[in-house]
Amino acid sequence: MRAKKFFSASLKSFTRFQRCNHTSLGERSLQAELYSEMAPAANPNLQPIDTSKWKKIQASKVGISSSMISEPSWVVLNVLHKGGFEAYLVGGCVRDLLLNRVPKDFDVITTANLKQIKKKFHRAQIIGRRFPICLVHMKGSIIEVSSFETVSKHNEEKEKALSSLIPKRCGEKDLIRWRNSRHRDFTINSLFFDPFTGNIYDYNDGMSDLKLSKLRTLIPAHVSFQEDCARILRGLRIAARLSLSFSKDTERAMHNLSSSIGGLDKFRLMLEMNYMLSYGAAVPSICLLQRFNLLNILLPFQAAYINQQKSAKNSMMLMKLFFKLDKLVSCDHPADSSLWVGLLMFHLALVNNPQDARIVWTFASVLYHGNWKAGVEFARELAKLEVKFVPEISGFSETKSDEVLAEEVAQFASLVQDSVWALTETNNLLESMSRYPFCPYSGLVFIPKRIAKNTAKLFDLMVEDIESFTKGRERISPEINYHLLGRGDPCETRYVLGKIILETMKSGPCRDAAEIATDEEDCLQPKASEEFLTNNQSPTKKDKRRAPSLSNSDGKGRMPKKQKVVETNQNPLEPHTTTTTTKNRKVVVKDDPKDMAKKLQKLMNTSKISEFKINSIQGNISENEIGPLQCQEKTVVKESKGKKDKAKNSKKHTKLVAEKLKHHVPPHAAKGKTEEEKGRVGKERSGVSSLSSLFRRPL
């Protein structure tokens, strides 16, 4: 993983650590005042702290600069700093900056109390009873600001225990930061970054764990998860996103205490699941939930489906849908929860009511185009592709009249709407689970009805009068508007939902050789290699506001000198064309479908190859491609050998399809990457893991 190599190299280059400063008499008197009311409490889980392991590292030495901090966060930090308070970035954002990633959000902690924080900002509110924080609205963003002085009632006993561990020779500021760090969940989340001095403070060996890609709790894992079982979900989410391994203690405790999450508040469950599924790591998150028996609790129908498909060695359409979702969203470009809820609804309706492939093609195409006529016209061409998802696809019909097609698509849209109740009502869930009578389930549902109803409304127009459906996007450009998608805009959500379904159907059964149902190696977070790259994963200019890309760079924002680049720009109906470029030559190779199938089979027999690599060989659409509906090249149709009349017919068909597709592609669609796409060059794709290993049960 390039992010790890970058971090490791940077960390090795800075080997001199500074120990905390000796305290003065005034500082010692302050410590006495802080802990005067705290009596030492014996705790076998707490051990004296070795301050020799405390580290203070210059951020510039590990590749962090002030330009990597978001503007709203900088404003909040500056206001607090000018007000005479200490202010730091803390937690996951520091971890992500060290890994050269774009943080999901920036959390601030300060020496000011919550009331002082609120007075400093015009739009600020204090929320939370157990762990109160101040939410500061700044330039369209919400910054979470916490206070060092905030000690919840839940942690009073822990504070008393920590008093017995106070290092004898430690500065006041180090003491305050250390105390706060001991209340955090994982070592890699206990880091502090002072952007004004440029120092990173590590009191719990978090940077060493980060270097080893290990997730470890600050205190014994079973104690930590008993204090707050939501840490189990948070740990799985972090591990899925960063491809981390678990310490033995952490893994064992997660497995033993996994059932405790059933007692969490539904709002908290929804929050954690949205973080897992909307930020570009849905597939590895689902795999880890399944591995630790949590999917049976949270999404029992989907857990039963995965188990059955694995046993039957069938393709998993559900996982392919979320794989396509992961390629479109990221931490800096997340989706609203209605998108993944809509995907669950669509798939649940298909499993319970298998559909003709033409119906699904048309349903997805209408969602994508936002127009019935345009969707039907394009679906006619796509429907010629063979799709054999089991049990979702019941078969394929050669022809259907527009009237019959409209009726059946509207009926399926109604089934999709109705499936939402299996995600929100226990009785409906129990009814759906009758399909899997031997699979365990708790009857827990956590998706709020408000979100469910809003998601169901996405399909209202298709149910009421689909032939008059013209509620499409206002933008002509095929590029995703992530601002609207993050807000849950209905038109943008329908567009992306249709895009995901179309790309999943297009990938089809011919790419199931390395499916999760087998034990073949699978790429969870693909990265470029000398043999295989995602389509159109060519070098791009570095965004000055972001850290250099780790997916294709040498840590300085440049492509490796001898890196091969594979580019494709093809129609979903044509055979795969691969262009391999090196420094001095360019070779174009066109694969015949039959030869391509033979090569693929040979590769599968000789080595374990990931689904991601197979998709690259077969021309699977990558996140940087415009999509299956935005191609300007003419469709290539297989020519029958020795029959001139069939060859002529094929050429005529090619021209006809090409003319139809031109209407769906704006003139500027194929001119290259947009600025928005360039800003996403650092999208989290830096680790390779095995899905089979994720599904493996802990010992």
Beta strands, then each sheet from edge to edge (+ up, - down):
strand 1: 55-58
strand 2: 87-90
strand 3: 107-110
strand 4: 124-127
strand 5: 133-138
strand 6: 141-147
strand 7: 192-194
strand 8: 199-202
strand 9: 214-215
strand 10: 245-246
strand 11: 355-356
strand 12: 393-395
strand 13: 565-567
strand 14: 577-581
strand 15: 586-590
sheet 1: 1+ 8- 7+ 2- 3+ 6+ 5- 4+
sheet 2: 9+ 10+
sheet 3: 11+ 12+
sheet 4: 13+ 14- 15+
end
